Amino acid sequence: MSDQTLQCPSMPLLNILENQLLPLWEQGGMERCLIAPHDLANERALQKWLATGATISPSPYKGRRIAVKGPRNYANRNTNLAHWPEDRLQERTTATVAFVIRGATDFQIGDQMVHCTAGHSLLILPGTPRPDGSSPHLAADKRKNGFCDILWIGGEVDAGIGCWVCHSEGERHFERPGESCHIPDPSLMALLGCFLEEAANQYGDYRAICQHLFQSLLMTICRDIREDRIFLFSRQKPEELPGQNHRNPIEAAQEYMKNHLHEPLLINDVARRFQFSRTKFLLSFREQTGQTFNDYLTQVRLAEARRLLSSTAWSIELIGKAVSFKSSRLRVLFNRHYGISPQQYRKQCRAEAVSQPAQKNKRRKKTDRDGE
């Protein structure tokens, strides 16, 4: 293992990918992968998947589908189509792969509940009702002693790919430091696009092709993490993780927002994740932080953009994607809040970085002369 790998800030995620997910996928991951919704309507494909040890049961909708406007991504496109508040489901324009790496889990996909164990995966195609992430991935009757770890991979083929691990233990639902990142690698996005196209169209030997495409995608993710070509999220300390203890839910919501800045973060979605109504969430947020939700979100997005401008060589466009702003919007907000452009801020940071060692050397020489 190289020194660069040892120094990688996302080592826990890299270990999971290299030591758990890749070996299992190489052994025939597509055989244990359910493509939703296609395989649910294809009796032959469904029976093959059930033969791997998975099960499925009816799960009728409790409430009604509500179409939503937004949230918007950095390119001002809708990413959410609809949600089912009572069922905690959502319908998105993006695809997601969920891979169970530990324990057993229950996914409600549309009006069916899918039960699977470690080694199983689901490819959830755009427009498919799926869990909204606000509750543990375990049925209520299994939460007392149940647990599962799920690795998620998803995103837009032109905006970058997110890769993160979500843990469920009993009633807790949380992430850990070093287990999530956003990767704006064009080659990675191309591989994801090809994989999704094969899975959706299902021509000829599509499963064999999907097997190799997704394996290549996993290997590319590992390379990008090793070479630190990622935006790393979930930088909390273990004791600060939402769901890890009985802490203030508004503080937990703030931590969640800070660690998901690359996502649209609509008020309704964040409120629902922390089991608030929209009205109560907004009132509680303003009361405890002294800021509106949107003002706070803009503040932390700009703070992260400043950090990336000063510590990376990423383009303004890529930094905008990392904080879910179009580059033009980022420039406007920078001028409004700081009176300078992002490029000028970066130049200032570089100039300060050059001048500081020179100033230290000057002070050191003066001290030496005074000592003589």
C-alpha positions as CSV (number, residue, x, y, z in Angstrom):
1,M,0.0,0.0,0.0
2,S,1.4,3.4,-1.0
3,D,2.1,6.3,1.4
4,Q,-0.5,8.2,-0.5
5,T,-3.1,5.6,0.4
6,L,-2.1,5.7,4.1
7,Q,-2.5,9.5,4.1
8,C,-5.9,9.4,2.4
9,P,-8.5,11.3,4.4
10,S,-11.2,8.9,3.4
11,M,-9.4,5.7,4.4
12,P,-12.5,4.1,6.0
13,L,-14.5,4.4,2.8
14,L,-11.6,3.2,0.8
15,N,-11.2,0.1,3.0
16,I,-14.9,-0.7,2.6
17,L,-14.7,-0.4,-1.2
18,E,-11.5,-2.3,-1.6
19,N,-11.9,-5.0,1.0
20,Q,-15.7,-5.6,1.0
21,L,-17.5,-4.3,-2.0
22,L,-15.0,-5.0,-4.9
23,P,-14.4,-8.6,-3.9
24,L,-18.1,-9.4,-3.6
25,W,-18.9,-7.6,-6.9
26,E,-16.1,-9.5,-8.7
27,Q,-17.8,-12.8,-7.6
28,G,-20.9,-11.9,-9.6
29,G,-22.4,-8.8,-8.1
30,M,-25.1,-8.4,-10.8
31,E,-26.5,-11.8,-10.0
32,R,-27.5,-10.4,-6.6
33,C,-28.5,-7.0,-7.9
34,L,-32.1,-6.1,-8.3
35,I,-32.8,-3.5,-11.0
36,A,-35.9,-1.5,-9.8
37,P,-38.5,-1.2,-11.1
38,H,-37.7,-3.4,-14.1
39,D,-36.9,-6.7,-12.3
40,L,-40.0,-6.3,-10.0
41,A,-42.2,-6.6,-13.1
42,N,-40.1,-9.3,-14.8
43,E,-41.0,-12.7,-13.3
44,R,-37.9,-14.4,-14.6
45,A,-35.5,-11.8,-13.4
46,L,-37.2,-11.6,-10.1
47,Q,-37.1,-15.3,-9.5
48,K,-33.4,-15.4,-10.2
49,W,-32.8,-12.6,-7.7
50,L,-35.0,-14.3,-5.0
51,A,-33.0,-17.5,-5.5
52,T,-30.0,-15.7,-4.0
53,G,-31.7,-15.6,-0.6
54,A,-33.6,-12.3,-0.9
55,T,-37.4,-12.1,-0.2
56,I,-40.1,-9.6,-1.1
57,S,-43.5,-8.8,0.4
58,P,-46.4,-6.4,-0.4
59,S,-46.2,-3.0,1.3
60,P,-49.2,-0.8,0.2
61,Y,-48.8,2.9,0.3
62,K,-50.1,4.5,3.5
63,G,-50.6,8.0,2.0
64,R,-50.8,9.7,-1.3
65,R,-48.2,10.9,-3.8
66,I,-47.5,14.6,-3.7
67,A,-45.7,16.2,-6.6
68,V,-43.0,18.7,-5.6
69,K,-41.3,21.6,-7.2
70,G,-37.6,21.1,-6.6
71,P,-35.3,20.9,-4.9
72,R,-32.9,22.4,-7.4
73,N,-29.3,21.4,-8.0
74,Y,-26.4,23.7,-8.8
75,A,-27.6,23.8,-12.5
76,N,-31.1,24.8,-11.4
77,R,-32.7,21.5,-12.4
78,N,-35.3,19.7,-10.4
79,T,-34.0,16.6,-8.7
80,N,-37.2,15.6,-6.8
81,L,-40.3,14.7,-8.6
82,A,-42.6,13.6,-5.7
83,H,-42.8,12.3,-2.2
84,W,-45.1,10.2,0.0
85,P,-44.8,11.9,3.5
86,E,-46.6,9.1,5.3
87,D,-44.5,6.4,3.7
88,R,-41.2,8.3,3.9
89,L,-40.7,7.7,0.2
90,Q,-39.5,10.0,-2.6
91,E,-39.3,9.9,-6.4
92,R,-36.1,11.4,-7.9
93,T,-34.7,12.1,-11.3
94,T,-31.4,10.5,-10.4
95,A,-30.4,6.8,-10.0
96,T,-28.8,5.2,-6.9
97,V,-27.1,2.0,-6.2
98,A,-27.5,0.6,-2.6
99,F,-25.2,-2.2,-1.6
100,V,-25.7,-4.0,1.7
101,I,-22.3,-4.6,3.3
102,R,-23.4,-5.7,6.8
103,G,-26.5,-7.1,8.4
104,A,-30.0,-7.3,6.8
105,T,-32.2,-4.6,5.5
106,D,-35.7,-3.7,4.3
107,F,-36.2,-1.4,1.3
108,Q,-39.7,-0.2,0.3
109,I,-39.5,0.2,-3.4
110,G,-42.9,1.5,-4.6
111,D,-45.6,-0.7,-3.0
112,Q,-43.3,-3.6,-2.3
113,M,-40.9,-4.3,0.5
114,V,-37.6,-5.9,-0.5
115,H,-35.7,-7.9,2.2
116,C,-32.1,-8.6,1.6
117,T,-28.8,-9.3,3.4
118,A,-25.1,-8.6,3.0
119,G,-23.9,-9.0,-0.6
120,H,-27.3,-8.0,-2.1
121,S,-27.7,-4.7,-3.9
122,L,-30.4,-2.6,-5.6
123,L,-30.1,-0.3,-8.6
124,I,-32.9,2.2,-8.2
125,L,-33.6,3.8,-11.6
126,P,-34.9,7.4,-11.9
127,G,-38.6,7.8,-11.2
128,T,-38.7,4.8,-8.9
129,P,-40.3,5.5,-5.4
130,R,-37.6,4.8,-2.8
131,P,-36.8,5.6,0.9
132,D,-36.2,9.3,1.6
133,G,-33.5,8.5,4.2
134,S,-35.4,9.8,7.2
135,S,-35.7,6.5,8.9
136,P,-33.6,3.4,9.5
137,H,-33.4,0.8,6.7
138,L,-35.1,-1.8,8.9
139,A,-38.8,-2.7,9.3
140,A,-40.2,-1.5,12.7
141,D,-40.5,-5.0,14.1
142,K,-36.7,-5.6,13.5
143,R,-35.3,-2.4,14.9
144,K,-34.8,-3.5,18.5
145,N,-31.9,-5.7,17.8
146,G,-31.4,-5.2,14.1
147,F,-28.5,-3.5,12.3
148,C,-27.2,-2.9,8.8
149,D,-24.6,-0.9,6.9
150,I,-25.4,0.2,3.4
151,L,-23.0,1.8,0.9
152,W,-24.8,4.2,-1.5
153,I,-23.4,5.4,-4.9
154,G,-25.4,7.8,-6.9
155,G,-25.6,11.2,-8.6
156,E,-26.1,13.0,-11.9
157,V,-23.9,11.9,-14.8
158,D,-22.9,15.5,-15.5
159,A,-22.6,16.8,-11.9
160,G,-20.4,14.2,-10.1
161,I,-21.0,11.1,-8.0
162,G,-21.6,10.8,-4.3
163,C,-20.4,7.7,-2.4
164,W,-21.4,7.2,1.3
165,V,-22.0,4.6,3.9
166,C,-25.2,4.8,6.1
167,H,-25.5,2.8,9.3
168,S,-28.7,1.6,11.0
169,E,-28.6,0.2,14.5
170,G,-31.9,-0.2,16.3
171,E,-33.6,3.2,16.0
172,R,-30.4,5.0,15.2
173,H,-29.6,6.0,11.6
174,F,-26.2,7.7,11.1
175,E,-23.0,8.3,9.2
176,R,-19.4,8.2,10.3
177,P,-16.4,10.4,9.5
178,G,-14.4,9.5,6.4
179,E,-17.2,7.4,4.9
180,S,-18.7,9.8,2.4
181,C,-17.4,11.9,-0.5
182,H,-18.3,13.6,-3.7
183,I,-16.3,12.9,-6.9
184,P,-16.5,15.2,-9.9
185,D,-14.4,12.9,-12.2
186,P,-15.7,13.0,-15.9
187,S,-14.5,9.4,-16.5
188,L,-16.4,8.2,-13.5
189,M,-19.6,10.0,-14.7
190,A,-19.2,8.5,-18.1
191,L,-19.0,5.0,-16.6
192,L,-22.1,5.6,-14.5
193,G,-24.0,6.8,-17.6
194,C,-23.1,3.7,-19.6
195,F,-24.0,1.4,-16.6
196,L,-27.4,3.1,-16.2
197,E,-28.1,3.0,-19.9
198,E,-27.4,-0.8,-20.1
199,A,-29.4,-1.5,-17.0
200,A,-32.4,0.6,-18.2
201,N,-32.5,-0.6,-21.8
202,Q,-31.7,-4.3,-21.1
203,Y,-30.4,-5.3,-24.5
204,G,-28.8,-8.7,-25.1
205,D,-26.2,-9.6,-22.5
206,Y,-26.8,-6.4,-20.5
207,R,-26.2,-8.0,-17.1
208,A,-22.7,-9.2,-18.1
209,I,-21.9,-5.8,-19.5
210,C,-23.3,-4.1,-16.3
211,Q,-21.1,-6.4,-14.2
212,H,-17.9,-5.1,-15.9
213,L,-19.0,-1.5,-16.1
214,F,-19.8,-1.3,-12.4
215,Q,-16.6,-3.1,-11.5
216,S,-14.7,-0.5,-13.5
217,L,-16.7,2.3,-11.8
218,L,-15.8,0.9,-8.4
219,M,-12.1,0.7,-9.3
220,T,-12.2,4.3,-10.6
221,I,-13.8,5.5,-7.3
222,C,-11.0,3.7,-5.4
223,R,-8.3,5.4,-7.6
224,D,-9.8,8.8,-7.1
225,I,-10.0,8.4,-3.3
226,R,-6.4,7.2,-3.2
227,E,-5.2,10.1,-5.2
228,D,-7.4,12.5,-3.1
229,R,-9.4,13.7,-6.1
230,I,-12.5,14.0,-4.1
231,F,-14.6,16.4,-2.0
232,L,-14.7,14.8,1.5
233,F,-17.8,15.2,3.6
234,S,-19.0,14.0,7.0
235,R,-16.1,15.6,8.9
236,Q,-17.8,15.3,12.3
237,K,-16.2,13.7,15.3
238,P,-17.8,10.4,16.3
239,E,-19.5,11.9,19.3
240,E,-21.1,14.6,17.2
241,L,-22.9,12.3,14.7
242,P,-26.6,12.9,14.3
243,G,-28.5,9.9,15.8
244,Q,-25.4,8.8,17.8
245,N,-26.9,10.3,21.0
246,H,-29.9,12.2,22.2
247,R,-28.7,15.6,21.2
248,N,-30.6,18.7,20.1
249,P,-32.3,17.9,16.7
250,I,-31.6,21.4,15.4
251,E,-27.9,21.0,16.1
252,A,-28.1,17.6,14.4
253,A,-29.8,19.2,11.4
254,Q,-27.0,21.8,11.2
255,E,-24.4,19.1,11.2
256,Y,-26.3,17.2,8.5
257,M,-26.5,20.3,6.3
258,K,-22.8,21.0,6.7
259,N,-21.9,17.5,5.6
260,H,-24.3,17.4,2.6
261,L,-23.6,20.8,1.0
262,H,-23.2,19.2,-2.4
263,E,-26.9,18.3,-2.3
264,P,-29.9,20.7,-2.9
265,L,-31.0,20.5,0.8
266,L,-34.6,21.6,0.5
267,I,-36.3,22.8,3.7
268,N,-39.0,20.1,3.6
269,D,-36.5,17.3,3.1
270,V,-34.3,18.4,6.1
271,A,-37.3,18.9,8.3
272,R,-38.7,15.5,7.5
273,R,-35.4,13.8,8.1
274,F,-35.4,15.2,11.7
275,Q,-39.1,14.5,12.1
276,F,-40.4,18.1,12.1
277,S,-43.2,19.8,10.3
278,R,-41.9,22.5,8.0
279,T,-43.5,25.3,10.1
280,K,-42.1,23.9,13.4
281,F,-38.7,23.3,11.9
282,L,-38.4,26.8,10.6
283,L,-39.5,28.4,13.9
284,S,-37.2,26.2,16.0
285,F,-34.3,26.8,13.6
286,R,-34.7,30.6,13.7
287,E,-35.1,30.5,17.5
288,Q,-32.0,28.4,18.2
289,T,-29.6,29.8,15.6
290,G,-30.8,33.4,15.2
291,Q,-30.8,32.8,11.4
292,T,-33.2,31.7,8.8
293,F,-32.7,28.3,7.2
294,N,-31.7,29.8,3.9
295,D,-29.3,32.4,5.5
296,Y,-27.6,29.7,7.5
297,L,-27.3,27.4,4.5
298,T,-25.8,30.2,2.3
299,Q,-23.3,31.0,5.1
300,V,-22.0,27.4,5.4
301,R,-21.9,26.9,1.7
302,L,-19.8,30.0,1.3
303,A,-17.5,29.0,4.2
304,E,-16.9,25.6,2.5
305,A,-16.3,27.4,-0.8
306,R,-13.7,29.6,0.9
307,R,-12.0,26.5,2.4
308,L,-11.8,24.9,-1.0
309,L,-10.6,28.0,-2.7
310,S,-7.7,28.3,-0.2
311,S,-6.8,24.6,0.0
312,T,-7.4,23.1,-3.4
313,A,-6.7,23.9,-7.1
314,W,-10.2,23.0,-8.2
315,S,-11.8,25.3,-10.8
316,I,-14.6,27.7,-9.7
317,E,-17.1,25.5,-11.5
318,L,-16.1,22.4,-9.6
319,I,-16.1,24.2,-6.3
320,G,-19.6,25.5,-7.1
321,K,-20.7,21.9,-7.7
322,A,-19.3,20.9,-4.3
323,V,-21.5,23.4,-2.5
324,S,-24.5,23.1,-5.0
325,F,-24.1,26.6,-6.6
326,K,-23.7,27.4,-10.2
327,S,-20.4,29.2,-10.7
328,S,-22.2,32.4,-11.7
329,R,-24.2,32.3,-8.5
330,L,-21.1,31.6,-6.4
331,R,-19.5,34.7,-7.9
332,V,-22.5,36.9,-7.2
333,L,-22.7,35.7,-3.5
334,F,-19.0,36.1,-3.0
335,N,-19.1,39.7,-4.2
336,R,-22.2,40.4,-2.1
337,H,-20.8,38.9,1.1
338,Y,-17.1,39.6,0.8
339,G,-16.7,42.4,-1.8
340,I,-14.4,40.3,-4.0
341,S,-14.7,37.6,-6.5
342,P,-13.7,33.9,-5.8
343,Q,-10.6,34.3,-8.0
344,Q,-9.5,37.4,-6.1
345,Y,-10.1,35.6,-2.8
346,R,-7.9,32.7,-4.0
347,K,-5.1,35.1,-5.1
348,Q,-5.2,36.7,-1.6
349,C,-4.9,33.3,0.1
350,R,-1.9,32.4,-2.1
351,A,-0.3,35.7,-1.5
352,E,-0.7,35.3,2.3
353,A,0.7,31.7,2.1
354,V,3.8,33.1,0.3
355,S,4.3,36.1,2.7
356,Q,3.9,34.2,6.0
357,P,7.2,32.1,5.7
358,A,9.0,35.3,4.7
359,Q,7.7,37.2,7.7
360,K,8.6,34.3,10.0
361,N,12.2,34.3,8.6
362,K,12.4,38.0,9.1
363,R,11.3,37.8,12.7
364,R,13.7,34.9,13.3
365,K,16.7,36.9,11.9
366,K,15.7,39.9,14.0
367,T,15.6,37.7,17.1
368,D,19.0,36.2,16.3
369,R,20.5,39.7,15.9
370,D,19.0,40.8,19.2
371,G,20.5,37.8,20.9
372,E,23.9,38.6,19.6
